[in-house]
Amino acid sequence: SHLSATIPTEEIFFTPDSLMASGATASIKEATIGKGYFPSVELKNYTMRWFPKSDSMFIDTKGNSFNFYKGSTQLEGGLLLRSAGLYGHGKLKRSDAELTSNDIKFNKEGFLANQAQFTIKEGQQQSFRPILVGQNVDVDFNVAKGQVELTTNTEGFDADSSGMVFPYAAYRTSINKARWNINNKTVAMKGDVDNSTFTSMAADQEGLSFNGSAALYEGEKMTLNISGVPYIRTADVKIIPDKGVVSIRRNGEMLPLKKARIEIDTLNSSHRLKDADIRITSRNHFEGSASYQYVTVLKDTFGIKMEY
């Protein structure tokens, strides 16, 4: 017996600094001992190596599979039992998400994972692309509340390989914080508009990219709504969305913009259009109609309807 673990052994091997054992069954009972919380886990066909001086008991099972949180979460990997609690490494699998990490901490209401690859799955059909994939993200998964906090690494060695991608919408973003509400089927993101970008991954959109301060993915509508967009640059013009909102559907399809404004800058003057109904298809192409604001020498303004 060690902490909340009861480990019947069939074979033990002693070394000067450790103990190795194996057996058919063992168990970790749910308990709080000191500052450490331990969830309930059943172990079958296990092997174990214990280093008492470093407070580390490593546990593996045949098939390397463990069940947590009333069977809703499975770990394919290994466990580490310490006085501070129960840790793990490997792949955590749920019906709605998966993550892979070498640093997982199991708590009473959920788990924490550092530098993880995290995927939100869409329904039960494997043919669907994931809603979101995070690379090198820190995950705070609250199973009890149905809420997940995601944070990307913004500094250090892994910063360049960190980020979040919406494969279904074919967009990636540099925003470093997101909250997934499992029950509402939404992913909400917030960031600094100056350095938070959204970039299309669809090849035919030629790297279309723009800034935004927030985003909300609505699972029911399968739509990524990006807000706080100051403008979108395409074909050497600035298109300013009404209320700064842009909506993205499958494969990077941007819904038509209504009542947008357009700014066309040349070397000598600035041309402005308003009430624009615009469809942006790539970094170098858009089409639609707008009212050109013609200013006379007397400073009177006339609207001239234009189409492209």
C-alpha positions as CSV (number, residue, x, y, z in Angstrom):
1,S,0.0,0.0,0.0
2,H,1.3,3.4,-1.0
3,L,-0.7,6.7,-0.7
4,S,-4.2,5.7,-2.0
5,A,-2.9,2.8,-4.1
6,T,-3.3,-0.9,-3.1
7,I,-1.0,-3.0,-5.2
8,P,-1.1,-6.8,-4.8
9,T,2.1,-8.2,-6.3
10,E,3.1,-11.4,-7.9
11,E,6.7,-10.6,-8.4
12,I,9.0,-8.0,-6.7
13,F,12.6,-7.1,-7.6
14,F,14.6,-4.9,-5.1
15,T,17.5,-2.7,-6.2
16,P,19.4,-0.2,-4.0
17,D,17.3,2.8,-5.1
18,S,14.1,1.3,-6.4
19,L,11.6,-1.5,-6.4
20,M,10.0,-3.2,-9.5
21,A,6.8,-5.3,-9.3
22,S,4.1,-6.7,-11.5
23,G,0.7,-8.3,-11.0
24,A,-2.7,-9.1,-12.4
25,T,-4.8,-6.3,-10.7
26,A,-4.3,-3.2,-8.6
27,S,-6.2,-0.1,-7.8
28,I,-5.9,3.6,-6.9
29,K,-8.8,4.7,-4.7
30,E,-10.2,8.2,-4.8
31,A,-8.7,10.1,-1.9
32,T,-7.2,13.4,-0.7
33,I,-4.0,12.9,1.2
34,G,-2.3,16.0,2.3
35,K,-2.2,18.4,-0.7
36,G,-2.6,15.6,-3.2
37,Y,-5.8,14.4,-4.8
38,F,-6.0,10.9,-6.3
39,P,-8.9,9.8,-8.6
40,S,-10.1,6.3,-8.8
41,V,-8.3,4.0,-11.3
42,E,-8.4,0.3,-11.8
43,L,-5.2,-1.3,-13.0
44,K,-5.0,-4.7,-14.9
45,N,-1.8,-6.6,-15.8
46,Y,0.4,-3.9,-14.5
47,T,4.1,-3.3,-14.1
48,M,5.5,-0.8,-11.6
49,R,8.8,0.8,-10.7
50,W,9.0,2.8,-7.5
51,F,11.8,5.3,-6.6
52,P,11.0,6.2,-2.9
53,K,13.7,8.9,-2.5
54,S,12.4,10.8,-5.5
55,D,8.7,10.2,-4.5
56,S,8.0,8.6,-7.9
57,M,6.0,5.5,-8.7
58,F,5.7,4.7,-12.4
59,I,2.8,2.4,-13.4
60,D,2.1,0.9,-16.8
61,T,-0.4,-1.8,-17.9
62,K,-0.7,-4.2,-20.7
63,G,-2.3,-2.2,-23.4
64,N,-1.4,1.0,-21.5
65,S,-5.1,1.9,-21.0
66,F,-6.7,3.7,-17.9
67,N,-10.2,5.0,-17.4
68,F,-11.1,8.2,-15.5
69,Y,-14.1,10.4,-14.6
70,K,-16.8,7.7,-14.7
71,G,-15.4,6.2,-17.9
72,S,-15.7,9.4,-19.9
73,T,-11.9,9.7,-20.4
74,Q,-9.3,7.1,-21.3
75,L,-5.5,7.4,-21.1
76,E,-3.3,5.4,-23.4
77,G,0.1,5.8,-21.8
78,G,1.5,5.6,-18.3
79,L,0.9,6.9,-14.8
80,L,3.1,8.6,-12.2
81,L,2.0,8.4,-8.5
82,R,3.5,11.1,-6.2
83,S,2.5,12.6,-2.9
84,A,1.4,15.7,-4.8
85,G,-1.1,13.7,-6.8
86,L,-1.5,11.5,-9.9
87,Y,0.2,12.4,-13.1
88,G,0.3,10.8,-16.6
89,H,1.7,10.9,-20.1
90,G,0.4,9.7,-23.4
91,K,-2.9,10.2,-25.3
92,L,-6.2,11.1,-23.5
93,K,-9.2,10.2,-25.5
94,R,-12.8,11.3,-25.1
95,S,-15.8,11.2,-27.4
96,D,-15.5,14.9,-28.0
97,A,-11.8,15.5,-27.8
98,E,-8.3,14.1,-27.8
99,L,-4.9,15.3,-26.5
100,T,-1.4,14.1,-26.3
101,S,1.0,15.3,-23.7
102,N,4.0,14.2,-21.6
103,D,2.8,16.2,-18.6
104,I,-0.8,15.5,-17.4
105,K,-2.1,16.2,-13.9
106,F,-5.4,14.6,-12.8
107,N,-7.5,16.7,-10.4
108,K,-10.9,16.1,-8.9
109,E,-12.9,18.0,-11.5
110,G,-10.7,17.4,-14.5
111,F,-7.1,17.5,-15.6
112,L,-4.3,19.8,-16.7
113,A,-1.9,19.2,-19.6
114,N,1.1,21.1,-20.7
115,Q,2.6,21.5,-24.2
116,A,-0.2,19.3,-25.6
117,Q,-1.6,18.6,-29.0
118,F,-5.3,19.2,-28.5
119,T,-8.1,18.3,-30.9
120,I,-11.9,19.1,-30.6
121,K,-13.7,16.5,-32.7
122,E,-16.9,17.2,-34.6
123,G,-19.6,14.6,-33.7
124,Q,-19.0,10.9,-34.1
125,Q,-18.2,10.9,-37.8
126,Q,-14.5,10.3,-38.3
127,S,-14.8,11.7,-41.9
128,F,-15.4,15.2,-40.5
129,R,-12.4,17.5,-40.0
130,P,-11.8,18.6,-36.4
131,I,-13.3,21.9,-35.2
132,L,-10.0,23.0,-33.6
133,V,-6.5,21.7,-33.3
134,G,-4.0,23.3,-30.9
135,Q,-0.3,22.7,-31.1
136,N,1.9,23.1,-27.9
137,V,-1.1,24.4,-25.9
138,D,-1.6,24.3,-22.2
139,V,-5.0,22.7,-21.4
140,D,-7.2,23.2,-18.3
141,F,-10.0,20.7,-18.9
142,N,-12.8,20.9,-16.3
143,V,-14.9,17.7,-16.8
144,A,-17.4,18.7,-14.1
145,K,-18.2,22.1,-15.6
146,G,-17.9,21.1,-19.2
147,Q,-15.4,23.9,-19.8
148,V,-11.9,23.9,-21.3
149,E,-9.3,26.7,-21.2
150,L,-6.6,26.7,-23.9
151,T,-3.4,28.8,-23.9
152,T,-0.6,28.7,-26.4
153,N,3.1,29.2,-25.5
154,T,4.0,32.7,-26.6
155,E,7.7,32.6,-25.6
156,G,10.5,30.2,-25.3
157,F,11.8,27.4,-27.6
158,D,8.4,26.1,-28.6
159,A,6.7,29.4,-29.3
160,D,7.1,29.3,-33.1
161,S,5.4,25.9,-33.2
162,S,2.5,26.9,-31.0
163,G,-0.9,27.9,-32.4
164,M,-4.5,27.1,-33.0
165,V,-6.1,26.0,-36.2
166,F,-9.8,25.5,-37.3
167,P,-9.4,22.7,-39.9
168,Y,-13.1,22.7,-40.8
169,A,-13.1,26.4,-41.4
170,A,-9.6,26.2,-43.0
171,Y,-8.3,29.1,-40.9
172,R,-5.5,29.5,-38.4
173,T,-5.1,32.2,-35.8
174,S,-2.3,33.7,-33.6
175,I,-4.7,34.4,-30.7
176,N,-3.2,32.6,-27.7
177,K,-6.3,32.1,-25.5
178,A,-9.5,30.2,-26.1
179,R,-12.4,28.8,-24.1
180,W,-14.3,25.8,-25.2
181,N,-17.8,25.5,-23.7
182,I,-18.7,21.8,-24.3
183,N,-22.4,22.1,-23.5
184,N,-23.0,25.2,-25.7
185,K,-20.7,23.8,-28.5
186,T,-18.8,27.1,-28.8
187,V,-15.1,28.1,-28.8
188,A,-14.5,31.7,-27.7
189,M,-11.2,33.5,-28.3
190,K,-9.9,37.0,-27.3
191,G,-6.7,38.8,-28.1
192,D,-4.9,42.0,-29.0
193,V,-6.1,43.3,-32.4
194,D,-2.6,44.6,-33.2
195,N,-1.0,41.1,-33.1
196,S,-4.0,38.7,-33.4
197,T,-4.2,37.5,-37.0
198,F,-6.6,35.1,-38.9
199,T,-5.2,33.5,-42.0
200,S,-6.9,31.3,-44.5
201,M,-5.3,27.9,-45.3
202,A,-7.5,27.3,-48.4
203,A,-5.1,27.3,-51.4
204,D,-7.4,29.2,-53.7
205,Q,-7.5,32.1,-51.2
206,E,-3.8,32.9,-51.7
207,G,-2.9,33.5,-48.1
208,L,-5.8,35.9,-47.3
209,S,-5.1,37.3,-43.8
210,F,-6.4,40.0,-41.5
211,N,-6.4,41.1,-37.9
212,G,-9.2,40.7,-35.4
213,S,-9.6,41.0,-31.6
214,A,-12.0,38.1,-30.9
215,A,-13.6,35.1,-32.4
216,L,-16.5,32.7,-31.7
217,Y,-16.9,29.3,-33.3
218,E,-20.6,28.2,-33.2
219,G,-20.8,24.5,-33.4
220,E,-24.5,24.4,-34.2
221,K,-24.1,26.7,-37.2
222,M,-20.6,25.4,-38.1
223,T,-19.5,29.1,-38.4
224,L,-16.4,31.0,-37.3
225,N,-17.4,34.6,-36.4
226,I,-14.5,37.0,-36.2
227,S,-15.0,40.4,-34.6
228,G,-12.9,43.5,-34.1
229,V,-11.7,43.4,-37.7
230,P,-10.4,46.9,-38.6
231,Y,-10.1,46.1,-42.3
232,I,-9.3,43.3,-44.8
233,R,-6.7,44.1,-47.5
234,T,-7.5,42.4,-50.9
235,A,-6.4,43.4,-54.4
236,D,-4.6,46.5,-53.0
237,V,-7.7,48.0,-51.4
238,K,-9.0,48.1,-47.8
239,I,-12.4,46.6,-47.2
240,I,-13.8,47.7,-43.8
241,P,-16.6,45.3,-42.6
242,D,-19.7,46.7,-41.0
243,K,-19.3,46.6,-37.2
244,G,-16.0,44.8,-37.8
245,V,-17.6,41.4,-38.1
246,V,-16.6,38.6,-40.6
247,S,-18.1,35.1,-40.7
248,I,-16.3,32.0,-42.1
249,R,-17.9,28.8,-43.2
250,R,-16.5,25.5,-44.4
251,N,-13.2,25.6,-46.4
252,G,-12.5,29.2,-45.7
253,E,-15.7,30.5,-47.4
254,M,-16.2,34.1,-46.2
255,L,-19.9,35.1,-46.1
256,P,-20.7,38.2,-48.2
257,L,-20.1,41.6,-46.4
258,K,-23.1,43.9,-46.3
259,K,-22.8,47.7,-45.8
260,A,-19.1,47.6,-45.9
261,R,-16.8,50.5,-46.7
262,I,-13.9,50.5,-49.2
263,E,-10.8,52.6,-49.3
264,I,-8.6,52.8,-52.4
265,D,-5.3,54.7,-51.9
266,T,-3.2,56.0,-54.8
267,L,-0.1,58.1,-54.8
268,N,-2.1,61.4,-55.0
269,S,-5.5,60.8,-53.6
270,S,-7.8,58.5,-51.5
271,H,-11.0,57.1,-53.0
272,R,-13.7,56.0,-50.7
273,L,-16.9,53.9,-51.3
274,K,-19.7,53.0,-48.9
275,D,-22.8,50.8,-48.7
276,A,-20.7,48.1,-50.3
277,D,-22.0,44.5,-50.8
278,I,-18.8,42.6,-51.2
279,R,-17.7,39.0,-51.7
280,I,-14.0,38.5,-50.9
281,T,-12.7,35.3,-52.6
282,S,-8.9,35.6,-52.1
283,R,-6.1,37.9,-51.2
284,N,-6.1,39.3,-54.8
285,H,-9.8,39.2,-55.7
286,F,-13.2,40.6,-54.6
287,E,-16.4,41.5,-56.3
288,G,-19.6,43.4,-55.6
289,S,-21.2,46.8,-55.7
290,A,-20.8,50.0,-53.8
291,S,-21.5,53.8,-53.8
292,Y,-18.4,55.9,-54.8
293,Q,-18.2,59.1,-52.8
294,Y,-17.3,61.7,-55.3
295,V,-16.2,65.1,-53.8
296,T,-16.4,68.2,-56.0
297,V,-14.2,71.2,-55.8
298,L,-16.9,72.9,-53.7
299,K,-16.6,70.0,-51.2
300,D,-20.0,68.6,-52.1
301,T,-20.2,64.8,-52.0
302,F,-22.2,62.7,-54.6
303,G,-22.8,59.0,-54.5
304,I,-22.0,57.1,-57.7
305,K,-23.2,53.5,-57.9
306,M,-20.4,51.2,-59.0
307,E,-20.1,47.4,-59.6
308,Y,-17.2,45.1,-60.0
